């Protein structure tokens, strides 16, 4: 089974998950399938704030989590600092090649490396109500294709959404939204990898009108972007 199908199965499975420990186990399995040994799903605190109250799901070793929190490493961690200014997934080593961390920042990275967390992938996430968060996955080495990163981005979005619902239930989202024929059509072409410009040419619409249909479908599906809207449309059987 390919990794995209595995991710879609994960999304379907967690939709009805009510147990935080089972969420931890499910996310650990899918992370392992991409070669990662541990992970942390957490909110991103503003500079100066501790991370304690932001952690949603920890697949880190208990000893490392305790040390990271007790030493307030989030203030000096160069990867955590990077999360303040990026929106796309990034590999730790790619970022570190362009940085010269201070001694404390280097200490955090060296300590993480000493327990096998030599490299990793950060998947920045965003919740319209609760702000920024991240799925941070760690391993000795990272070897991912662009498609792998996209799949893990999708996994992160759904894991964040579900665990937030379990920890802090949000208002009910309509599981049976009604998309107009044009909304469905535009979303279907988006799923096929077409840009707004290409969809507008195919359907004989203006690009702004096409963007409007996609944005409307995204809102109805309770999604935060097109990628999540496509996944929601597939999960609910609204598009193929």
C-alpha positions as CSV (number, residue, x, y, z in Angstrom):
1,X,0.0,0.0,0.0
2,X,1.5,3.4,-0.9
3,X,2.1,6.1,1.6
4,X,-0.7,8.4,0.3
5,X,-3.3,5.6,0.8
6,X,-1.8,4.9,4.2
7,X,-2.3,8.6,5.1
8,X,-5.9,8.6,3.8
9,X,-6.6,5.5,5.9
10,X,-5.1,7.2,8.9
11,X,-7.4,10.2,8.3
12,X,-10.4,8.0,8.0
13,X,-9.5,6.0,11.1
14,X,-8.9,9.0,13.4
15,X,-12.2,10.7,12.4
16,X,-14.0,8.7,15.0
17,X,-11.1,8.2,17.5
18,X,-12.1,9.2,21.0
19,X,-9.0,7.9,22.9
20,X,-5.9,10.1,23.2
21,X,-3.6,7.1,23.7
22,X,-4.9,5.4,20.6
23,X,-4.2,8.7,18.7
24,X,-0.7,8.5,20.0
25,X,-0.3,4.9,18.8
26,X,-1.8,5.6,15.4
27,X,0.4,8.6,14.8
28,X,3.5,6.7,16.0
29,X,2.7,4.0,13.4
30,X,2.4,6.3,10.5
31,X,5.5,8.3,11.5
32,X,7.4,5.1,11.7
33,X,6.3,4.2,8.2
34,X,8.1,7.3,7.0
35,X,11.3,6.4,8.9
36,X,10.7,8.6,12.0
37,X,11.4,7.4,15.5
38,X,9.6,10.0,17.6
39,X,7.4,13.1,17.2
40,X,5.9,16.0,19.1
41,X,2.5,17.6,18.2
42,X,2.4,21.0,20.0
43,X,1.2,24.5,19.8
44,X,3.9,27.1,19.0
45,X,4.3,29.5,21.9
46,X,5.1,33.1,21.3
47,X,8.7,34.1,22.1
48,X,9.2,34.3,25.8
49,X,6.4,31.8,26.7
50,X,7.1,28.3,28.0
51,X,5.9,25.3,25.9
52,X,4.4,23.4,28.8
53,X,0.8,24.3,28.2
54,X,1.0,24.0,24.4
55,X,1.9,20.3,24.1
56,X,-0.9,18.2,22.6
57,X,0.6,14.8,22.0
58,X,4.1,13.6,22.8
59,X,5.9,10.7,21.1
60,X,9.2,11.9,22.6
61,X,11.0,9.9,25.3
62,X,9.7,11.0,28.7
63,X,13.3,11.9,29.8
64,X,13.9,14.2,26.8
65,X,10.5,15.8,27.1
66,X,11.1,16.5,30.8
67,X,14.5,18.0,30.1
68,X,13.3,20.1,27.2
69,X,10.5,21.5,29.3
70,X,12.4,21.9,32.6
71,X,15.3,23.7,30.9
72,X,12.9,25.8,28.8
73,X,14.8,24.9,25.7
74,X,12.1,26.3,23.5
75,X,13.6,29.7,24.1
76,X,16.9,28.8,22.5
77,X,16.0,25.9,20.2
78,X,16.9,27.1,16.6
79,X,14.2,24.9,15.1
80,X,11.6,26.3,17.4
81,X,12.7,29.8,16.5
82,X,12.4,28.9,12.8
83,X,8.7,28.0,13.3
84,X,8.0,31.7,14.1
85,X,8.5,32.7,10.5
86,X,7.7,29.7,8.2
87,X,4.6,28.1,6.8
88,X,5.9,25.1,4.8
89,X,7.4,21.8,6.0
90,X,11.2,21.9,6.4
91,X,13.9,19.4,7.3
92,X,16.0,20.4,10.3
93,X,19.4,19.8,8.6
94,X,18.3,22.1,5.7
95,X,17.7,24.9,8.1
96,X,20.8,24.3,10.2
97,X,23.0,24.6,7.2
98,X,22.1,28.2,6.9
99,X,22.2,29.1,10.6
100,X,25.0,29.7,13.1
101,X,23.2,29.0,16.4
102,X,24.4,30.4,19.7
103,X,26.1,28.1,22.2
104,X,22.8,27.3,23.9
105,X,21.0,26.6,20.6
106,X,23.9,24.3,19.6
107,X,23.6,22.5,23.0
108,X,19.9,21.7,22.4
109,X,20.7,20.3,18.9
110,X,23.7,18.3,20.2
111,X,21.7,16.8,23.1
112,X,18.9,15.8,20.8
113,X,21.4,14.2,18.4
114,X,22.9,12.2,21.3
115,X,19.6,10.4,21.8
116,X,19.1,9.7,18.1
117,X,17.2,12.9,17.1
118,X,19.9,14.0,14.6
119,X,17.5,15.2,12.0
120,X,13.8,15.7,11.5
121,X,10.9,17.3,9.7
122,X,8.8,20.1,11.0
123,X,5.3,20.4,9.6
124,X,4.0,23.9,10.5
125,X,0.2,23.9,11.0
126,X,-2.4,26.6,11.6
127,X,-5.7,26.7,13.3
128,X,-7.9,29.8,12.7
129,X,-9.0,29.9,16.3
130,X,-6.0,28.6,18.2
131,X,-3.1,29.8,16.1
132,X,0.1,28.1,15.1
133,X,1.2,24.6,16.0
134,X,3.6,22.0,14.6
135,X,4.1,18.3,14.0
136,X,7.8,17.8,14.6
137,X,9.2,14.4,13.6
138,X,12.6,13.1,14.5
139,X,15.0,10.5,13.2
140,X,18.7,9.8,12.7
141,X,18.4,10.7,9.0
142,X,15.7,12.0,6.8
143,X,15.1,11.0,3.2
144,X,11.8,12.3,1.9
145,X,10.5,13.1,-1.5
146,X,8.4,16.2,-2.1
147,X,5.3,13.9,-2.2
148,X,6.2,12.4,1.2
149,X,6.4,15.9,2.7
150,X,3.0,16.7,1.2
151,X,1.5,13.5,2.7
152,X,2.9,14.3,6.1
153,X,1.6,17.8,5.9
154,X,-1.8,16.3,5.3
155,X,-1.4,13.9,8.2
156,X,-0.3,16.7,10.5
157,X,-3.4,18.8,9.7
158,X,-5.8,16.0,10.5
159,X,-3.9,14.8,13.6
160,X,-3.9,18.4,14.9
161,X,-7.6,18.8,14.2
162,X,-8.6,15.6,15.9
163,X,-6.4,15.9,19.0
164,X,-7.6,19.5,19.5
165,X,-11.2,18.2,19.3
166,X,-10.4,15.5,21.9
167,X,-8.6,17.9,24.3
168,X,-10.8,21.0,23.7
169,X,-14.0,20.2,21.8
170,X,-14.8,22.8,19.2
171,X,-18.2,23.7,17.7
172,X,-19.7,21.0,15.5
173,X,-18.8,20.9,11.9
174,X,-21.4,19.8,9.4
175,X,-20.4,16.3,8.2
176,X,-22.8,16.6,5.2
177,X,-22.1,20.0,3.6
178,X,-23.8,20.7,0.3
179,X,-21.4,21.8,-2.4
180,X,-22.8,23.4,-5.5
181,X,-22.1,21.7,-8.8
182,X,-19.5,24.4,-9.6
183,X,-17.8,24.1,-6.1
184,X,-17.7,20.3,-6.6
185,X,-16.3,20.7,-10.1
186,X,-13.6,23.1,-9.1
187,X,-12.6,21.0,-6.1
188,X,-12.4,17.9,-8.4
189,X,-10.0,19.7,-10.7
190,X,-8.0,20.9,-7.8
191,X,-7.7,17.3,-6.6
192,X,-6.4,16.5,-10.1
193,X,-3.5,18.9,-9.5
194,X,-4.8,21.8,-11.6
195,X,-4.1,25.4,-10.7
196,X,-6.9,28.1,-10.5
197,X,-5.8,29.5,-13.8
198,X,-5.9,26.0,-15.5
199,X,-9.3,25.3,-13.9
200,X,-10.7,28.7,-15.1
201,X,-9.6,27.9,-18.7
202,X,-11.1,24.4,-18.5
203,X,-14.5,25.6,-17.2
204,X,-14.6,28.9,-19.1
205,X,-14.6,31.0,-15.9
206,X,-12.5,33.9,-14.7
207,X,-9.7,33.0,-12.3
208,X,-11.3,35.1,-9.5
209,X,-14.6,33.3,-9.9
210,X,-12.8,30.0,-9.8
211,X,-10.9,31.0,-6.6
212,X,-14.3,32.0,-5.1
213,X,-15.8,28.6,-5.7
214,X,-12.8,26.9,-4.2
215,X,-12.7,29.2,-1.2
216,X,-16.4,28.6,-0.7
217,X,-16.0,24.8,-0.8
218,X,-13.1,25.0,1.6
219,X,-15.2,27.0,4.1
220,X,-18.2,24.6,3.8
221,X,-15.8,21.6,4.4
222,X,-14.4,23.2,7.5
223,X,-10.9,23.1,6.0
224,X,-8.1,25.7,6.4
225,X,-6.7,25.4,2.8
226,X,-7.2,23.6,-0.5
227,X,-5.1,20.6,0.4
228,X,-7.3,19.9,3.4
229,X,-10.5,20.7,1.4
230,X,-9.5,18.1,-1.2
231,X,-8.8,15.5,1.5
232,X,-12.2,16.3,3.1
233,X,-14.0,16.0,-0.2
234,X,-12.5,12.6,-0.8
235,X,-13.1,11.4,2.7
236,X,-16.8,12.4,2.5
237,X,-17.3,11.0,-1.0
238,X,-18.0,14.4,-2.5
239,X,-15.2,14.0,-5.1
240,X,-13.3,11.1,-6.5
